[in-house]
């Protein structure tokens, strides 16, 4: 199950978001894409933006081809329309603007609300692998342009695999922390002492301290990884950078690992 979103930079980065959603914008991936989650570094921004351009380009090429070379094939034509829509959607989500305007932030807010898997590395990975098959079928199988079909599909496959690997590495490392907390709880321990008596839950710094205390590793997660994790634990598409007690309890329980 994909819970929450991958996202918020820390408190020091919140000035880069702004204004929408009753003050929540700028605090999580949905409201502060310039500094958050999978969108946090320009490297990932450019990789995902290139993927969006490829999907959109494929949609435009194939839709125009079937319009000017009319052949009765409603199912094929509808799949190309879907590619066009997917490309436009991803272009909006992944356009590499350092400080997106409030209007764009609002659009992304609504997109992530219904497409929360797009805020996960592993969700993105599976999404790009799916799109690779659509692009391959649209360009290669139809002989519209086998060269572009091969190149575009290969890029999307590599991007999908890269996102899956990144998400799996962070997820498995995080699950070791969860299992350690479970063992502590099962042996009569109490994780309450990790949660401050005042406040709503664990801040990024407090969550990092908890992880270091449990694992004994000082640099187990990078600062970016901690942002991905905290927002993956969030119950909402946007996050204020705090892991609440309810979210912590939901995570620290028997079951499959959290997918980041």
N, C-alpha and C positions, 0 to 999 in steps of 0.2 A: 504494500500500500504506500502510496506517495503522500506524505504528510507535510503540510506547511509549504514554504517556498525556500529557494536557495537565495539568500540574499543579503541582508543588511550589512553595510559596513559598520563600523563602530560609531560610538557617540560623536567622535571627532569628525566624522564624515557627514553628519546629518545636515550640515548647512548646505550641501550640494543639492539635496532634493528641495522641494518647497511646497507649499500651499495646498494641494488638493487633498480630498478625502478627510476633511476635518482635522488637518494637521498630521495625518499619518503619512502623507506623501513624502518621499525622501528618506523614509526610515526602513524600507524594505525593498525587495526586488521590484515589487509592483509599483512602488512610489518613488524609488530612487535608483533607477537603473544605471545611472552614471557611475555609481560607486558600489554596486551590489552584486552579490552572487556570481552566477556564471558570466554575468556582464561586467564583472568588476575590473578585469584587466583588458587593455586594448587588444592583446593577443587573441583572447577568446572572442572579443567583439568582432574583430576583423574576420576570424574564421567563420563565425556564425553568419556575419553579413554576406560573406562570399557565398555561403550555402544558400542564403535567401535569394541572392542575385541569380544563382544558377537555376533554382526552382522557378523563379519568375520568368527568366529568359526562356526556359523550356516551355512554360505555359504559353507565353506569347507566340513563340515560334510554331508550336503545334496547333494552337487555336487558329492562327492566321493561315496555316497550311491547309487545314481542313475546311476553312471557309472558302478559300480560293480554289481548292481542288475538291469540290463537293463530292462526297461519297456517303451513301447511307450507312451510318454507323453511330447511332445515338449514344450507345454505351461508351464507345471510344471518345466521342466528342465531349461527353460529360466528364470523363476522367481527366481530359485536358483542361476543362473549366476548373475542376478541383485543383489541379496543379497551379493554375493562374491565381486562384483565390489563396491557396496555401503560400504561394510566393509573395503576394501582397501582404498577407498577415505577418509573415516572417520578416519582411522588409521593415514593417512598422516596429516590430519588437526588437529587431537587431540593428537598426540604423545607428551607426557609431557616432552619436552626438555626445560630447563630454557633459553638457548640462542641458538635458532635454527640456523644452518648454512645457508649462503646465498642461497645455492641450494634448500634447503627445503622451505625457505621463498618464493623463486620464484614460486615453485610449488603451495604453498598455495595462493599466489597472484592470480594466474590464476584460481584456484578453486573458490575463493571467488568472482572473477569477474563475474562468470556465476552462482554461487550459493549464492547470497547475503543473501538469507533467513537464511543461516547457521550462519550469523553474528548477528542474533537476538535471544533473549531468546524465544520469542513466535514462531519464525520460527523453532527453534530447537525443541521446545516442540511438535509442530504438526508433525515434521519430525520423532521424536522418537515414537510417537503414531502410525504413519503409519508403521514404521519398526516393531513395536510390533506385528501388525496384520500379517505382512509377516513372521516373525519368528514363530509365533504361528501356522500359516498355514503350514509352512515348516516342523516343527518338531512334532507338536501335531496332526494335522489333518491327516498327512500321517502315523502316528504311528511309525515314525523313532525313536523318543525318547520323550515320553510324559513328562517325568520328566524335562528334559532340556528345552523342549518347554514351560512348565509352569513357571519355574524359570526365564528363559531368558526373556520371554514376560512380566512377572511381573516387573522385573527390568526396562525394557524399558518403561513400562507404568508409573512407579513411577518417572523415570527420566524425561519423557515428561511432566507429570503433574507438577513436581517441577519447570521445566524451564518455563512452561506457567504461573504458579503462580508468579514466580519472575518477569517475563516480564510484567505481568498485573499490579502488584503492582507499579512498576516504571512507567509504561505507564499512569496509572490513576492519579498518583501524578503529573506527568509532565503535563498532560492535564489540571489540575487545574491552572497551571501557564499560559498555553496558553489561557484559557478562561478568566483569569484575564487581560491578555494583550489585548484580543479582546474587553473586556468591556471598557478598558482604551481608546482604539482606537475609539470605537463607541461613546463614550461620548466626543469626540473632542480632546482627548489626542494624543500624538505622541510618538511612541516608539523610535524615532531617538535619544533621549537623552540617551538611554542605549548603543548606539553604539558610540565608540570614533570617533571623526572627523578624526583622523589619524589612519592608520592601516586598515587591511582588514575586521575586524569584532571583535567578542567577543572571548577572550581567556577563558580558563576554569575558572580562577579566576574571570574574569569580568562577565561571565555567572552566576556563583555562586552568585556574588554580586547582579545581577539583580533579581535572584530568591528570595533571601533573602529580597530584597527591596519590591518585589511584595507581597510575602506571609507573611512576618514578621517572618519566621521561620529561625533560625540560622543553624539548622542541619537537614534541610528537606531531603537532599540527601547526601549519603556518597560520599567519593572521587571516589570510584569505580563506583557508580551510575552515577556521573557526566561524567565519561569517556564513559559509555554506551550511555548516552543521547547525548553528543556532536557528537559522531560518528554516531548515528542513524539519526541525523539531516544532516549529510554530504551527498552531492549529489554523491560522489564517493566511491568506495570500500575501498579506503585508505583515511586517514584524517590527517591533520597536527595539530589537536587540536584546531582549530579556527572555530567558527560558523560565516560564512560570512553573510553580509547583505541580500544577495539573499536567503540564506538558512533560515535565520530568518524570512523573509517576507513570504516565502513558508510555513513555519510552522505556523505562526500566521495568519491564515485565517480560515474562516468557513469550517467545514468539519469534518470527523472522526478523532479520536485521533491517534497520531503517535504510532506505535507499536515498543516497544523497545525489 
